[in-house]
Amino acid sequence: MNPPVAQPNAHVRGLAEALGLPLASYRRDHVKNCVVRALRREQVTDLNALVALVDGDPVVRTRLRRSIAVSTTGLFRDPTQLRWLDSAVMPSLTAGVKRFRAWSAGCAAGEEAFTVAMMLEWHGVLGNSEVVGSDILEESLAEGQSGVVGGARIPAGMRGRVNWDLRDLTAGTTPGGQFELILCRNVMTFLTPPAAEAVARTLAAALAPGGVILVAREERIEDPESLGLVPISGSAYRRSH
């Protein structure tokens, strides 16, 4: 079985078009591993056959899209990091606010967006808050809109505070407006360095003065000062101006 990276560029572009994903923005080794697993799983021998299968079978297409976009998360994922956010950051961010906006950038099926909504409820500001959950996969957003994620049914009042947003973060656009809190965890890990840098610029531009960006514990924003960000922990950054 030939590795997909050895296939002609046109074939890789064909796969990107069939999947509706910006494969060039994802790390080459990540895409390769996902495609090799798909070739084995779907029992096809080359990239051409896989593209044909993706074009003709929506189940196969969704399966590979979810694999490459890493559409896996959970409610209160990484509780240690979230406990720190809740105790060290949320009190000052939410104190005296008239309106609070939070963005879960790369929210998968919305587990993180609902987690943020729950945290805002704990701090007594959910009633005047908006949470935006963005993801590149419309099928993941549809799951979030159903209000049942990870086997848990989200209360209607909390669901009503989350707005869903179909968005490719690497395209350089935002849902609009500024946010007091942005979470983008386990996204940049799978992107090429230029794509990750572009996403960081996009997130920083959408952050309100004094607002905070949280990435995964193993992730870092390169040269945060150039984006107007000040590190406040290994994985959190505050907008300085």
TAJOPE-V874032 format. One record per residue. N is the residue number from 1. SS is DSSP state (a for helix, b for strand, c for the rest). PHI is phi in whole degrees, 0 to 359 (* if undefined). D_CENTER is the distance of its C-alpha to the mean C-alpha in whole Angstrom. Layout:
BEGIN
n->(N;N)
ss->(SS;SS)
phi->(PHI;PHI)
d_center->(D_CENTER;D_CENTER)
END
This chain:
BEGIN
n->(1;2;3;4;5;6;7;8;9;10;11;12;13;14;15;16;17;18;19;20;21;22;23;24;25;26;27;28;29;30;31;32;33;34;35;36;37;38;39;40;41;42;43;44;45;46;47;48;49;50;51;52;53;54;55;56;57;58;59;60;61;62;63;64;65;66;67;68;69;70;71;72;73;74;75;76;77;78;79;80;81;82;83;84;85;86;87;88;89;90;91;92;93;94;95;96;97;98;99;100;101;102;103;104;105;106;107;108;109;110;111;112;113;114;115;116;117;118;119;120;121;122;123;124;125;126;127;128;129;130;131;132;133;134;135;136;137;138;139;140;141;142;143;144;145;146;147;148;149;150;151;152;153;154;155;156;157;158;159;160;161;162;163;164;165;166;167;168;169;170;171;172;173;174;175;176;177;178;179;180;181;182;183;184;185;186;187;188;189;190;191;192;193;194;195;196;197;198;199;200;201;202;203;204;205;206;207;208;209;210;211;212;213;214;215;216;217;218;219;220;221;222;223;224;225;226;227;228;229;230;231;232;233;234;235;236;237;238;239;240;241)
ss->(c;c;c;a;a;a;c;c;a;a;a;a;a;a;a;a;a;a;a;c;c;c;a;a;a;b;c;a;a;a;a;a;a;a;a;a;a;a;a;a;a;a;c;c;c;c;a;a;a;a;a;a;a;a;a;a;c;a;a;a;a;a;a;a;a;a;a;a;a;c;c;c;c;c;c;c;c;c;a;a;a;a;a;a;a;a;a;a;a;a;a;a;a;a;c;c;c;c;c;b;b;b;b;b;b;c;c;c;c;c;a;a;a;a;a;a;a;a;a;a;a;a;c;c;c;a;a;a;b;b;b;b;b;b;b;c;c;a;a;a;a;a;a;a;a;a;c;b;b;c;c;b;b;c;c;a;a;a;a;c;c;b;b;b;b;b;c;c;a;a;a;c;c;c;c;c;c;c;b;b;b;b;b;b;c;c;c;a;a;a;b;c;a;a;a;a;a;a;a;a;a;a;a;a;a;c;b;b;b;b;b;b;b;b;b;c;c;c;c;c;c;c;c;a;a;a;a;c;b;b;b;c;c;c;c;b;b;b;b;c;c)
phi->(*;281;295;298;292;273;286;302;304;299;290;295;298;297;293;300;293;295;275;69;233;279;302;295;276;269;303;301;291;294;298;303;297;296;289;300;297;293;301;290;296;272;59;239;256;210;292;301;294;293;300;299;292;299;296;259;231;297;292;296;300;297;299;286;301;296;295;289;281;53;275;227;200;190;297;55;296;58;299;298;295;289;297;296;302;294;269;261;240;300;302;286;292;264;296;69;283;272;211;237;239;232;233;263;265;90;271;55;273;97;302;290;300;291;299;298;300;297;295;295;295;303;269;75;238;300;298;241;240;229;246;252;250;251;207;276;254;295;292;290;296;298;295;297;296;292;83;238;227;58;81;251;267;277;303;302;298;283;300;292;268;254;253;258;219;280;203;269;297;283;279;85;248;232;291;102;76;245;235;281;219;232;249;220;250;59;245;295;306;262;258;294;306;298;292;296;296;295;296;300;297;296;296;298;293;268;269;289;305;86;286;233;254;240;250;293;299;269;258;218;266;286;49;298;301;292;260;78;249;242;297;242;197;297;226;230;221;251;286;274;203)
d_center->(32;31;27;25;25;29;29;30;27;28;27;23;23;24;22;19;21;21;18;16;14;14;15;17;14;13;15;19;19;16;17;20;20;18;21;23;22;22;26;27;25;27;30;30;31;30;27;29;30;26;25;28;27;23;25;27;25;22;22;22;19;17;17;17;14;12;13;12;9;9;8;10;10;12;14;15;13;15;18;19;17;16;20;20;18;20;23;23;21;21;24;25;22;23;27;29;26;27;23;20;17;13;10;7;4;1;5;6;10;10;11;9;10;14;14;14;16;18;19;20;22;24;24;26;24;22;24;24;20;17;14;11;8;7;6;8;10;13;14;11;11;15;15;13;16;19;18;19;16;17;20;20;21;20;23;23;23;20;18;20;18;15;15;12;11;11;9;9;8;11;13;14;14;13;13;16;18;17;16;17;14;11;8;6;6;7;5;9;11;11;11;15;16;17;13;12;15;14;10;12;15;13;11;15;17;15;16;19;22;22;18;16;13;12;10;11;15;15;13;15;15;18;21;19;23;23;20;22;20;22;21;21;20;19;15;16;17;19;20;24;25)
END
